[in-house]
């Protein structure tokens, strides 16, 4: 999801300077975005080249989508009758057309990619385009299935770990690519909330057409879009057996989030963050428009009437949230769980909570199963300050976002070049969320991108699915 707005005015001048630099590099951007023009090797090499990272911040070559001649950009109708296979082909063409690194080799080997390669006769070494594309892991026999929707600035790669887990449980797994994603951050400059809603509506409706037992899962903005869909229906669909949400977008942590829609109108002020965009699976640069659109979504959800809320009690809910989240105000997430569970006959609800147990318990009805994991000595979690918004869906051994992976999330230091460099290169860092305490620590903060309690989360998810499958609460 989007970066917090704390300290927003201190960053405006920094972004303006970079924007002026970008205009000087405009011709170079177009040339660099052409296949073969960039000789950096595979998608991971730049993580160890700090000079190259600085250059990418300055020239923005990964920030801008490749230009496509008018009329040649792939299109998709998002009509319910359009098969999911057609949607996957459309998305693949869209990524190949606009992503400046689409064909770059990317040796990030996940179990999900291995399954997809076997099912689709893909080559052994992935390309960027295939790692960020939406996908379907098909079971031999159609039965239960789950649709997973990523967050703002993310891609379906965020679900490679969880997709493999669900597949092992016998699910057909599908993912969506939200409009404006999978190519370059510049494609978020003009995207609108209605486009995301249209894509989510198609994906969910198509699931209900193709399968009898459907689960829905969303990370951050993806979770909010699922909630938005459910609230717009006349009644809960019996085929939806449960909903999973990780760090759901409920309310922006910063009280300045409402400014995004107004700052977006200012000339020469399109970007909140201008980073190097070396993360092949997620945009690092961030437009004000993207923040404005997701804020519109969250404000819309906040205005939901009690009558609409009451429909949700018939749908089992599983949520993972962190008290320390600095993108989303987790108190608003607790409120959503509370009104989701209103009534005497609500379906099962489970919350895995990273924070003070009593704080969460005070805001939740007793019907919610509340689990706060404990960290034992000598476990990975013992070296982590707290759980970030960006952490829940990735396993500690994720080859791109895990504990020993090369990539480091350091965008929070963009206006402080010295700390940014240390975050990217230092052998000692704080792993955690962008809290004031962590940012002011002696060591630089590397924002946490994996869940140290991932295995415990999977155990809870197995139990939740067993409970919902057996009809507890009916």
C-alpha positions in Angstrom: 0.0 0.0 0.0 1.0 3.6 0.0 3.7 5.3 2.1 2.5 7.2 5.2 2.0 10.9 4.9 4.0 11.8 8.0 6.5 14.4 7.1 4.9 15.0 3.8 5.9 18.6 3.4 9.6 17.9 4.1 9.6 15.6 1.1 7.9 17.9 -1.4 11.0 19.9 -2.2 13.1 16.8 -2.6 10.6 15.3 -5.1 10.4 18.6 -7.0 14.2 18.6 -7.5 14.1 15.0 -8.8 11.2 15.8 -11.1 13.2 18.6 -12.7 16.1 16.2 -13.1 13.7 13.7 -14.7 12.7 16.1 -17.4 16.4 16.4 -18.4 16.5 12.7 -18.7 13.3 12.3 -20.7 15.0 11.1 -23.9 17.2 8.7 -22.0 14.1 7.2 -20.3 12.5 6.3 -23.6 15.7 4.7 -24.9 16.4 2.8 -21.7 12.9 1.4 -21.6 13.5 -0.4 -24.9 14.4 -4.1 -24.6 18.1 -4.6 -24.8 19.1 -1.0 -23.9 19.8 -1.8 -20.3 22.7 -4.2 -19.8 22.4 -4.7 -16.0 21.9 -8.5 -16.3 19.2 -10.2 -14.2 16.6 -8.5 -12.0 18.6 -9.0 -8.8 22.0 -7.7 -9.8 21.2 -4.0 -9.1 20.4 -4.8 -5.4 24.2 -5.0 -4.9 25.1 -1.9 -7.0 24.4 1.2 -4.9 25.8 3.5 -7.6 23.3 1.9 -10.0 20.5 2.5 -7.5 21.3 6.2 -7.3 21.3 6.4 -11.1 17.9 4.8 -11.3 16.5 7.3 -8.8 17.9 10.2 -10.9 16.9 8.9 -14.4 13.7 7.1 -13.5 14.1 4.5 -16.2 12.1 1.9 -14.2 9.6 4.5 -13.1 8.0 5.0 -16.5 6.2 2.4 -18.6 7.4 1.7 -22.1 5.5 3.9 -24.6 2.9 1.9 -26.7 1.6 3.3 -29.9 -2.0 4.5 -29.7 -4.5 1.7 -30.4 -1.9 -1.1 -29.7 -2.3 -1.3 -25.9 -4.1 -4.6 -25.0 -7.6 -4.3 -23.7 -10.0 -6.5 -21.7 -13.8 -6.0 -21.3 -14.1 -7.4 -17.7 -17.4 -8.9 -18.6 -18.5 -11.9 -16.6 -18.7 -14.1 -19.6 -15.1 -13.5 -20.5 -13.2 -16.7 -19.4 -10.3 -16.4 -16.9 -7.9 -17.8 -19.4 -8.6 -14.9 -21.7 -8.0 -12.5 -18.8 -4.6 -14.1 -18.1 -3.6 -13.8 -21.8 -4.6 -10.1 -21.8 -2.6 -9.4 -18.6 0.5 -11.1 -19.9 0.4 -9.0 -23.1 -0.2 -5.8 -21.1 2.9 -6.5 -18.9 5.0 -7.4 -21.9 4.0 -4.2 -23.6 4.5 -1.7 -20.8 7.0 -3.2 -18.3 10.6 -1.9 -19.1 12.1 -5.1 -17.6 9.5 -7.6 -18.8 11.9 -9.9 -20.5 14.7 -9.6 -18.1 15.8 -13.0 -16.5 14.9 -13.1 -12.8 16.3 -16.0 -10.9 13.7 -15.9 -8.1 12.6 -19.5 -7.7 9.4 -20.0 -5.8 7.4 -23.2 -5.4 4.5 -21.4 -7.1 6.6 -20.6 -10.2 7.7 -24.3 -10.4 4.1 -25.4 -10.4 3.2 -22.7 -13.0 6.1 -23.7 -15.2 5.1 -27.4 -15.1 1.4 -26.6 -15.9 2.2 -24.1 -18.7 5.4 -25.5 -20.1 7.4 -22.4 -19.1 11.2 -22.3 -19.0 13.0 -23.1 -15.8 14.4 -19.6 -15.2 11.7 -17.0 -14.7 11.4 -13.7 -16.5 10.1 -10.6 -14.7 6.9 -10.6 -16.7 5.9 -14.1 -15.5 6.7 -13.3 -11.9 4.5 -10.2 -11.7 1.7 -11.6 -13.8 -1.7 -12.9 -12.5 -1.9 -16.7 -12.5 -4.0 -19.7 -11.9 -2.8 -22.9 -10.1 -5.2 -25.5 -11.4 -6.3 -28.6 -9.5 -7.1 -31.7 -11.6 -10.7 -31.7 -10.2 -12.6 -28.5 -9.9 -13.8 -28.0 -6.3 -12.8 -25.3 -3.8 -11.0 -22.3 -5.0 -9.6 -19.0 -3.8 -9.0 -15.6 -5.4 -6.2 -13.5 -4.1 -6.0 -9.7 -4.7 -2.8 -7.8 -4.1 -2.3 -4.3 -2.6 -1.5 -0.9 -4.0 1.9 -0.7 -5.9 2.2 -4.5 -5.5 1.8 -7.4 -8.0 0.6 -11.0 -7.8 4.1 -12.1 -6.8 3.1 -11.0 -3.3 1.0 -14.2 -3.2 3.6 -16.7 -4.4 4.1 -18.1 -0.9 0.5 -18.3 0.1 -0.7 -19.6 -3.3 1.5 -22.6 -2.8 0.1 -23.2 0.6 -3.5 -23.0 -0.6 -2.7 -25.3 -3.5 -1.4 -27.9 -1.1 -4.7 -27.7 0.7 -6.5 -28.7 -2.5 -7.5 -25.3 -3.7 -7.4 -24.0 -7.3 -5.7 -20.6 -6.8 -6.3 -17.5 -8.9 -4.8 -14.0 -8.6 -5.7 -10.7 -10.1 -3.6 -7.8 -11.5 -5.2 -4.5 -10.5 -5.2 -1.8 -13.3 -2.1 0.3 -13.2 0.1 -2.5 -11.9 2.6 -4.9 -13.3 4.2 -2.4 -15.6 5.7 0.8 -14.1 4.7 3.3 -11.4 3.8 5.9 -14.0 0.7 3.8 -14.9 -0.7 4.8 -11.5 -0.7 8.5 -12.4 -4.1 8.3 -14.0 -5.7 5.2 -12.6 -9.1 5.5 -11.0 -10.8 3.6 -8.2 -13.6 2.5 -10.5 -11.1 0.5 -12.6 -9.9 -1.4 -9.5 -13.5 -2.1 -8.5 -14.3 -3.3 -12.0 -11.4 -5.7 -12.0 -12.3 -7.0 -8.5 -15.9 -7.4 -9.5 -14.9 -9.4 -12.5 -12.5 -11.7 -10.6 -15.0 -12.5 -7.9 -18.0 -12.9 -10.2 -15.9 -15.2 -12.4 -15.0 -17.3 -9.3 -18.6 -17.7 -8.4 -19.4 -18.8 -12.0 -16.6 -21.4 -12.1 -16.6 -22.8 -8.6 -19.1 -23.9 -6.0 -16.9 -23.3 -2.9 -15.1 -19.9 -3.0 -12.7 -18.2 -0.6 -11.5 -14.6 -1.2 -8.2 -13.2 0.1 -6.8 -9.7 -0.1 -3.7 -7.9 1.0 -4.1 -4.2 2.0 -6.0 -2.5 -0.9 -7.0 -6.0 -2.1 -8.7 -6.6 1.2 -10.6 -3.3 1.0 -11.8 -4.1 -2.5 -13.1 -7.5 -1.4 -15.0 -5.8 1.5 -16.3 -3.1 -1.0 -17.6 -5.8 -3.3 -19.4 -7.7 -0.5 -21.0 -4.6 0.8 -22.4 -3.7 -2.6 -24.2 -7.1 -2.9 -27.9 -7.5 -2.0 -27.0 -10.5 0.2 -24.1 -12.8 1.1 -23.5 -15.5 -1.5 -23.7 -19.0 0.0 -20.8 -20.1 -2.3 -18.4 -17.7 -0.5 -17.1 -19.9 2.4 -14.7 -17.4 3.9 -12.6 -14.2 3.5 -8.9 -13.7 4.3 -7.4 -10.2 4.9 -3.8 -9.3 5.6 -3.1 -5.7 6.7 -6.5 -4.6 5.2 -6.8 -1.0 4.0 -9.3 0.3 6.6 -8.1 3.8 7.4 -4.9 5.6 6.6 -2.5 5.9 9.6 -1.7 9.4 8.8 -4.2 12.2 9.5 -2.9 13.9 6.4 -4.0 11.3 3.9 -7.0 13.4 2.8 -4.5 15.9 1.3 -3.5 13.5 -1.5 -6.4 14.3 -3.7 -5.7 18.0 -3.6 -1.9 17.8 -3.9 -2.4 15.6 -7.0 -4.0 18.6 -8.8 -0.9 20.7 -8.3 1.3 21.0 -11.5 4.7 19.4 -11.2 3.7 17.6 -8.1 2.6 14.1 -9.3 4.8 12.1 -7.0 4.9 11.5 -3.3 8.0 9.2 -3.6 10.6 9.0 -6.3 12.7 5.9 -5.7 14.8 3.7 -7.9 12.1 1.1 -8.5 14.6 -1.7 -8.4 12.0 -4.0 -6.8 10.8 -6.0 -9.8 7.6 -7.1 -7.9 6.5 -3.8 -6.5 6.6 -0.1 -7.4 8.8 2.0 -5.1 8.0 5.3 -6.6 4.5 6.5 -5.6 2.1 9.0 -7.2 -0.3 11.2 -5.2 -3.1 10.0 -7.4 -2.6 6.4 -6.2 -2.9 7.6 -2.6 -6.0 9.7 -3.5 -7.8 6.7 -5.1 -7.2 4.3 -2.2 -8.2 7.0 0.3 -11.5 7.4 -1.6 -12.0 3.6 -1.2 -11.4 3.7 2.5 -13.6 6.7 3.1 -16.4 5.0 1.1 -16.1 1.9 3.4 -16.2 4.1 6.5 -19.6 5.4 5.4 -21.2 2.0 5.2 -24.6 1.8 6.7 -25.5 -0.6 9.5 -27.9 -2.4 7.1 -25.1 -3.2 4.7 -22.8 -4.2 7.5 -25.2 -6.8 8.8 -24.9 -8.9 5.6 -21.3 -9.8 6.5 -22.0 -11.8 9.6 -22.8 -14.8 7.3 -19.3 -14.9 6.0 -16.4 -16.3 8.0 -13.4 -13.9 8.4 -9.7 -14.4 9.0 -7.6 -11.2 9.5 -3.9 -10.6 10.1 -3.0 -7.2 11.4 -0.2 -5.4 13.3 -0.6 -2.8 16.0 2.6 -1.1 14.7 1.4 -0.7 11.1 2.3 2.8 9.9 0.4 2.6 6.6 -3.0 1.6 8.0 -4.6 2.6 11.3 -5.2 -0.9 12.8 -7.8 0.5 15.2 -10.1 0.9 12.2 -9.4 -2.7 11.2 -10.5 -3.8 14.7 -13.7 -1.8 14.2 -14.4 -3.6 10.9 -14.0 -7.0 12.6 -16.3 -5.8 15.4 -19.2 -4.8 13.1 -18.5 -7.8 10.8 -19.3 -10.0 13.9 -22.4 -8.1 15.0 -25.4 -10.3 15.8 -25.9 -13.5 17.7 -25.3 -15.9 14.9 -22.2 -14.6 13.3 -19.9 -17.0 11.5 -16.4 -17.8 12.8 -13.8 -14.9 12.9 -10.1 -15.2 13.7 -7.6 -12.4 14.2 -3.9 -13.0 14.3 -2.7 -9.8 16.0 0.9 -8.5 16.3 0.6 -6.2 19.4 -0.9 -5.9 22.8 -3.6 -8.6 23.3 -5.7 -6.6 25.7 -5.8 -3.6 23.4 -7.3 -5.7 20.7 -9.6 -7.7 23.0 -11.1 -4.5 24.4 -12.4 -3.6 20.9 -13.6 -7.0 19.8 -16.7 -9.1 20.6 -15.9 -12.3 22.5 -16.9 -14.4 19.4 -13.6 -13.5 17.7 -10.7 -15.9 18.2 -7.8 -13.6 19.0 -4.3 -15.0 18.7 -1.2 -13.0 19.6 1.9 -15.1 18.7 4.8 -15.3 21.2 8.4 -15.2 20.1 10.7 -17.8 21.6 14.4 -17.5 22.0 16.7 -18.1 19.1 13.8 -17.7 16.6 14.0 -15.2 13.7 11.4 -13.1 15.4 13.7 -12.4 18.3 15.8 -10.1 16.1 12.8 -8.1 14.8 11.6 -4.9 16.3 8.0 -5.1 15.2 5.8 -6.3 12.3 5.4 -3.9 9.4 2.4 -3.4 7.1 4.4 -5.0 4.3 5.3 -8.2 6.2 2.3 -10.7 6.7 2.0 -12.5 3.4 5.7 -13.4 2.8 7.5 -16.4 4.3 10.9 -15.9 6.0 12.5 -17.9 3.3 10.9 -16.0 0.4 13.7 -15.7 -2.2 13.0 -12.0 -2.8 11.5 -10.6 0.4 12.8 -13.1 3.0 15.4 -12.8 5.7 18.5 -13.6 3.5 17.2 -12.0 0.3 19.1 -9.3 -1.5 16.3 -6.7 -1.7 15.9 -4.1 1.0 12.9 -1.7 1.5 14.4 1.7 2.3 12.0 4.2 0.7 11.4 5.8 4.1 14.9 7.4 3.9 14.6 9.0 0.4 15.0 12.5 1.8 18.0 11.4 3.9 20.6 10.1 1.4 23.1 9.1 4.1 20.6 6.9 5.9 19.2 5.6 2.6 22.7 4.4 1.7 23.2 2.7 5.1 19.8 1.1 4.9 20.8 -0.4 1.5 24.3 -1.4 2.3 24.9 -1.7 6.1 25.6 -5.1 7.6 23.6 -4.1 10.7 20.0 -2.8 10.4 16.8 -2.7 12.4 14.1 -4.9 10.9 10.7 -3.6 11.6 8.0 -1.0 10.9 8.5 2.8 10.2 7.8 3.8 13.8 9.3 6.9 15.2 11.4 4.8 17.6 12.9 2.7 14.8 13.5 5.6 12.5 15.4 7.4 15.2 17.4 4.4 16.3 21.2 4.3 16.1 21.0 1.7 13.3 19.2 2.3 10.0 15.8 0.8 9.6 15.1 -1.8 6.9 11.3 -2.1 6.6 10.2 -5.7 7.3 9.0 -7.6 4.2 8.4 -11.0 5.6 6.4 -12.6 8.4 8.5 -14.2 11.1 5.4 -15.9 12.4 4.4 -17.2 9.0 4.3 -20.9 10.0 2.1 -20.2 13.0 -0.2 -18.2 10.7 -0.5 -21.1 8.3 -1.5 -23.4 11.2 -4.3 -20.9 12.2 -5.4 -20.7 8.6 -5.7 -24.5 8.4 -7.9 -24.5 11.5 -10.0 -21.7 10.1 -10.6 -23.5 6.9 -11.4 -26.8 8.7 -13.9 -24.9 10.9 -15.6 -23.1 8.0 -15.7 -26.3 5.9 -17.4 -28.2 8.7 -20.1 -25.6 9.1 -19.3 -24.3 12.6 -21.6 -21.3 13.4 -24.4 -22.4 11.2 
